[in-house]
Amino acid sequence: MISSAIEALYIFNQQDETILEHVYRSRPVSARTVLPLYLAHSQPRPSMIYLSNTNPQTTLYSLAQPNILFLIPSSSDTEPLFVLEFLHRLVDVLEDFLGAPLLASKIESNYDVVAQLLEEMCDAGSVCNTEPNALKDVVDVPRWMDKLLGGVGLPGGSPAMLPSGGGKPQLTPNIATSGPAIPWRRANVRHTSNELYVDIVETLSVILAPSGRPLSAFASGSIAFTSKISGVPDLVLNLSVPGGKQAVDRVFELPVFHPCVRLARWKDKPGELSFVPPDGKFMLAGYEVNLLPSVDFSSRSTRNLNLPISIEVLTSLGPTGSDFEVRLLITSSYAGSSSSSSSVGRPGPASRGSGRSTPFFGGGGSSSVPLLQDVVVTIPTRKAVRNITDLRASRGEAQFAPADNMVEWRITTKDAAAAGIATLRCTVVGPLSDDDEEGIGNGLSFDATSGEYNDKEVPYQSASSEPADPAPTKEQQEQRDERKVQQNSSLMPSSAAVSFSVKGWLASGIKVESLNLNFQKSRGLGEGIKPVKGVKYLTISRKGIETRC
């Protein structure tokens, strides 16, 4: 039988030293025993490792952060996603309470807070409460005045510092003003400025065939929501997709929602999210979109994707086939300058310092031109390539990194503002061949003892005393070029990827139509509340568009 319990939690710093060892139940393998077994695996280490040589036999779950390592041992059959999700929730909660980035020094200096969090989140191995807003109501976080008094040897939280009554302030919410208790929202939330922001970010993953025909195209999206509004608001967010409401189920593949979203409302009215938000910023929903239409493979084209950039690689160019060329086609719909693509919306508080590309709802998004930024083309090279010479870029700058076996071509936002074709042509230098070694002996010798090259000038008389080799005939030169073409063909790049970001545009075509506040179901908002609303669209490609050669 599969259990859903956490046996223990081990936290290590960058020096592989144990900074926290918390046991919930049973007798798990100790931290000093599992750490060497975990480090024995080569990187990248999997998030789940089975240790058969321990007593008892243990499955080790891990989550590696830049500065901290989290390990959870389990001696019984446990759902892997359950344990890994708990680790990710734990990291989010610790960052919320201690601040990001998460450091070992922060955990050590706030061990009392961390101990309370571990007990509240998991009781005797059973996961209880992982919502940051709910934990803030039950976890006693030392105030800055308490820390100051404790630093000088005085007791913090004295009766003189507390409200009249001498006791600790009550954490129980006022039901009359706050409504019913909600696990993901703090009680008695108050804000001087009421704001509601929606950020939709999509990450592209497109693979193109050598002919330019798309093989696969997906967009992974996330809807981040920022709620800074008093009381308990009840919100309704309406989304639209190309094709109308009947296409929502087809566009939103594999959707995931925050627990605050009412799933029954989404099923009855696709595209409508009804929820009571947590306080602050949180992830409202996630989804995946297949950008390729359901048509035959032969009719697929990059025109169906409506991408801001398409990439093409031509190899084996020049008389000896040592050149290759990368071409970028920048679409005119996405080219623009930073001045023309700035946040322009209706006047009012919504556009004051918000940095939103669309500080209003409806109308299909921003009235400005989407802004193409951070264009970087990455071209992996073969290990046999000695050098890449004569890098000629029509826009931006390109350089070859021999240590990484990669050519990187960067195009600034200003250079990417003009629509059209940008090209990069390079020459590949491979290993020395017999033809190349014929002319090396002219005054250049290698000393094996010192490990240096000796470049000595040869006197004119001695150089002319030896008869020169006759010039190759036309047929010999053609045969030599054919051999070089065959040799250089194996040195050509096999792929190229482009990275970029576009503000004010989504590859899936999803748009926010409206964000409404239901005053009848909301509680404790106050009179005359008119929250500031804003929405921002962003599409990111981290080497997401890749073409094969």
N, C-alpha and C positions, 0 to 999 in steps of 0.2 A: 504494500500500500504506500502510495506517495504521500509524504507529509509536507506540511507548509509551516516549517519552523526554522528559526535561526538559532544555531547552537552557540556561536561565539563570533566576535569581531576583533580583528587584529589590525592595527594601524602602524605603519613604519614610515620613517623619514627617508631623506635621500641617502643617508649613510647606512641604510638597512638596519637601523636601530629601532627597537620597539618603543613607541611612545604611548601606546594604549592597548590594553588587552582586557576585553570585556567578555565574560562568559555568561551566557543566558541559561543554558540547561545542559544536562548530561556531563560527560567528561571528554571533551574534544581534545585532539592533539594540540600540544602547546605551540606557541608562536615561534619559539626558537627551533622547533623541530620542522615545521612546515616551510619556513622561509628558505633554508638551503635547498630543499627539494623543489621549491618554486623557481629559484634562481638557476637551478641546474638545467632548466629548459632554455633552449636558444630563442633569441628574439626573432620575430615578434611572438611573445608568449600568448597562448590562448587564454580566454577568460574563464575556462573551466578545464581543470586538470585532475585526472584520476591518479591517486597515490595508492598503489597496491602494496607497498612495502612498509606501511605504517600500521599501528595497532591501536584502534581498529582501522580498517581500510577506509580511506577518506577521499571525498571529492572536494577539491579546493576551488573556490570561486574568487576571482580577483577583479579589481578595478584600479588601473594605474593612472594616476594623475601626474602632472609635471613635477610636483614636489613631494607627493605622498602616495603610498601604496596601501590599498585596502584589501584584506583577505578575510574570507569566511569559510571555515571548514565545516563539512557536513558528513557525518558517518552513516546517514540513512538516505533512502531515496527521496530526493526533493526536486520539485519543479525548478529547472534551471532559470527560467525567465523570472520566476518569483524572487529568487535570491538576487539576481542581477538587477532587477528593478528596484529592490530595496537598497542596494548599494548606490544606484544613481539618485534615488530619493534622498538618501543620507547625505551625499555630497551637496545636493541642492540646498538642503536644510542648513548644513554647516556653513555654506557660503552665504546664506541669507542671514544667519546669526553672527558669524565671525567676520564676514566680508571676503570678497574675492580679490586676489587669488588665495586659495586655501594653502596655508603654510603650517609646518609643524610647530613653529613658535606660537602661532595663534591658538592651536589646540592645547599646548602645554600651559599657556598663560590663562586660558579660560576653561580649565578642566572641570570646574563646577558646573558650568553651563553645558558642556559636552556630556557630562554624566547624566544631567537631567534630561537632555534630549534623547540619549540612548534608552533611558528607562521609559520615557513617554512614547517613543516610537515603537518599541518592542518590549512587551511584558512577558517575561519567562519564555522567550522565543517566539511568541505570537505577535505578529505585526499589528499595531493598534492605530496609531495616528501618524501620518506622514505629511500632513498639510501644514506648511509654514505658518499660515495665519492662525490656525487653531493652536499650534504649539506656542505662539507668542502669548496666548492667554493663560497658559498653565506653567510655562517655564519662567522662573524668576531670573531675569537678567540684571546683574549689578549696574546701577546707575553710575554716571561719571562722578557724582558727589560722593557716593559710597566708596569708589576706588580712591578718590582723593583723601578722604578721611582715613581709610585703611592704610594709605601710604605713610601717614604721619602718626599712626598708632592709635587713632581714635575709632571707636565703634561706628560703623555706618548704619544708616537707617534708624537713628535714634528717635524717640518719641517727639523731640522738638522739631525734627525734620519732617515728620509725618503729618497728615491732616489731623484736624481736631478729632479726638476720639482715641488717639494713642495707638491704635491697632494698624495692621497692614491694610492698605486700600483694598476694597473688595473688587474681585475680578469678575463677579457674576454680572452678566449683561442685564440691562433694564429691558425687560420683554416689551414693555409698553412702547418704547421708542425704537428698539432695535429689531423687533420681530422675533421669530423663532430662531433657535440656535442653529447655525450652519457650520458644518465642519471646516469648510475651506475659507471662511470669512471671519475676521476678527469682530468682536463686539464693540459697539459704541465707536464706530469709525467716524472721524471728523476731519474735514479738509476745508481750508480757507478758499481754495480755488478748485472747482469741480471740473475735471477733464476726463475725456474718453478718447483713446487713441487706438487705431488698428494698424498693424504693420504686417503686410503679407510679403513673404520672401520665398522665392522659388529658386531651386538649384537645378541646372540643366545637366543632362547626361545624354549626349548624342554621339553616335558612331556612324561614320560615313564610309562607304565603299570606295575603292580607287576610282570608280567612275563618277563619284559624287552622289550616288544614290544613297539615301539614309537606310541603314540597317536596323537601327533602334533609336528611339527618341523618347525620353521620359523627363518629367519635371516633378521634383519632390518639393512640395510646398509646406509652409508652416504659417499659421495665423497667430501672431503674438498680439495680446491685448493688454493695454495699460488702463487701469481703472483707479482714478483718484477722485472719488465722490463719496459724500457723507451718507450715513445710514445704510440701508439695505436696498440697493437699486435692483430693479427687474428689467433686463434689457432684451431687445430683439434685434438681431443683426441679419439683414437680408443680403444674400449673395446672388449674383447673376453670372451666367456662363453663355458662351456662344451656342446658339441653338435653342435658347429659351429654357423654361423650367423643366420641360420633359427631358432635357439632356443633362440634368444635374447628376443623376445616378451614373451616367456614362462617363462624365468628366471626372467626378470625384471617385477615384478608385482607391480602395483600402483606406477609408477615412478613419481617423482616431480623434477622440474628443476628450476634453477635460471633464472630470466628474460633474462639474456644474451644469453641463449642457443637458437639456431635456431631450432624450433620444426619441421619445414618442412624437414630439413636435417635429423633429427632423424627418421622421418616416412619413408623417402625414403631409407635411409641406416641405419637400426637399429644397434646400437652399436657404432655409430659415433657421437660425440658431437662437433659441430662447434660453436664457441663463441668468443666474445671480452671480456676478463675478467675484473672485477673491479681490482683496485690496492690494493694489500695486500691479506689477507686471507679471504676466503668466502666459503659458502657451495654451491658447484656446482650442486649437484643432491642428491636425496635420493630414496631409493627403498626398496622393500620387496620381499623375495625369499621364496617359499615353498620348503623345503628341502626333503620332502617325495615324492618319485616317484608316478606317477599315476598308482598304481597297487592295487590289492586286499588287504584288511586289513590283511588277514591271511599271506600274504607273506612279510609283513613289518618286518624289522629288523634294529638294530642299525648298521649293516654292510653297509646298504644303505646310512647311514648318514655320515660315515667316520669321526666320532667324535674323538678328541684326548683323551677323557676320557669317560668311561661309568661307571655308578654307580649301585650298587645292595645292597639291605638291606635284611638281614635274621633276623627274629624275633622269640621269644619264644624258645631260645636255653637253654641248660643246663638241669639238672634234675628237677628244679623247674620252668623252663621257664622264668627266670628272666634276661637272657642275650639276647643281640642283636648284630649283626655284620654288619658293613658297608664295602663293598668291592669296591675298585677303580681299574679299568683296564686301565693302561696307555699304549697307543699304541706306538710301537717302532718308528713309523714315526715322532712322535712329541717330543720324549724324546731326550734331548741333553743338553750339558753344555753351559754356557754363552760364553766360549771361542770358541766353535765350531759353535755358532750361531751368532757371531758378524757380523756387516755389512761388507761384503766382496763383492766388485764390481771391475769393471775395474779401474785401476789407473787413477788419474787425479783430476781435481777440484771438480768433482761430489761427491767424497767420502771424501773430506777434511772437517771434522767437521760437516758433514750434519746429521749424525745419521740415515741415511736412510738404511733400510734393503735391498733395491733394487735400487741402484743408476744408473740403466740403464733400457732400455725398450726392450721388446721382450724376447723370451726364456722362458717365463712362470714363471717369478718371480726370487726370490733370489736363488743363488747357494748354500747357507748354509741351515742347517737343521732348521726348524721352532722351536722356543724357547717357551717352556711351562713354565709359571710363575704364581705366586700368586694363588696357588691352596688352596681353603678353602672349606671345607664341613660343611654345617649347618644342624643340625638335631633337629627340634623342638620336645620338650617333652610334655607329658600330664601335666595338672595342678595338678593332684593327685600324681605325682612323688615327693617324698621327697628328693631324692638324686640319683646321678649317681656315682657309685663307680667302682674301679678297671678298669680304662680306659687304655686299652692296645693297643697301636698303633705301627704297624710295621715300619712306617715312620712318621716323623714329631712329633708334639705335639698336645694333645687334652685336653680340659678343659670343665667343666660344669659350666654354669652361671645360678644359681637358680633364680635370679631376672628376667632374660629374658626367662626362661624355654627353654633353648637351649644348645646343645652340639656343640662346635666349634672345628673342626679338621683342623689344618694348616700344610701344607706340603711345605717346602722351595723349591726354584728352584733347589738346589743341590740334595735334596732327590727325586724330581720329574724327575731328569735327567735319571734315570734308568727305562727302560720299565718293565712291569710286573704288578703284583697285589699287592696293598697296602691294609691292613686290619686294622680295628678299632673294638675292642670288648669291650662292656660295660655291666655293671650289674645295673639293675634298682632296686631302693629301694622305695617301695610304702608305703601307710599308714599302721599303725600297725593293725594286725589282732589278733584274739583270741589266736592263737598259739604263736604269738610273745610276747603277754603280759604275758604268763605264767611264763617266766623267768625274769621278770623285777624286782620283789620284793626282790632280793638278795642284800640287803644293799643299794638300791637306792630308795629314797623317795622324794616327791615333797612338798615343803612348800608353801601353797597358800598365806600366809601372806607376806612372803618376795619375793615370785616368783622365788625361787632358788631351785636347786636340792641338796639334802644332801646325800653324798656318805660316809656312815659309815661302817667300817669293822665290821663284825659279828664275835664274838668269836667262836673258833673252837668247844668248848663244846656245846654252844647253837645251833650251826648249826647242830651238829650231834645228838642232842636230838630229833629232829623231823624226822620221817621216810621219806626217799626220795621216790619220785614217781617212780613207776616201769618203766623200759625202754619200749618204744613202740615196739610192734611186727612188723614183716615185712609187714603184711597187713595194719596195722595202719599207718606205715610210707608211704606206697604207696598211701593210701587214702589222707594223709596229703599233699603229693607232688602233687597229682592231683588237690586238692583244690588250692594250691599255683599256679599251672600252669594256672588254670582258672582265678585266681585273677590277675596274672601278664600279662595275655593276653590283658587286657584292659589298661595296662600301656605302652605297646609297642609303638614306634613312628609310625606315619602314613605316613611320607614322609621324604625325605632327598634331599637336593639341593647342587650342587657343583658350585663354582665360580672359574674362571681362566682367563688367557689371553694368547694368542698365537701370537707371532710376526712372520711375514713372511708367514702367511697363512690365507685364507678366506674360510669360510664354503661353500659358494656358488660356489667357483671355478672361480669367475670373475678375470680377469687379464687385466692389461694395456699392450696393444701391442705396441702403439707408441703415441708420442706427437709431432706434427709437427707445425711449424710456417710458415704461408702463407705470404711470403715476398711481393707478389704482392698486396694483400689486406691490409697489415699492413702499418701504417704511422708513420713517425718520429722515426724509430728504430735506425737509425745511420748505419754507414758502418761497415761491418765485425762483426755483432752481432752474437754470438754463446752462447745462454743462457745455464746455468747449469740446468740439468734436474734430477729429482729423484722421486721415488715412494716408498710408504711404505704401507704394509698390516698389519692389526691388527684385531684379533677376540677376543671379550670380552664376558664373561658369568658372569653376576651378578645374581647369583642363577638361572641361565638360564636353566640348566639341572636338572630337578626335577623328581624323581622317587616316585611312590606311593607304599605303602606297603599293 
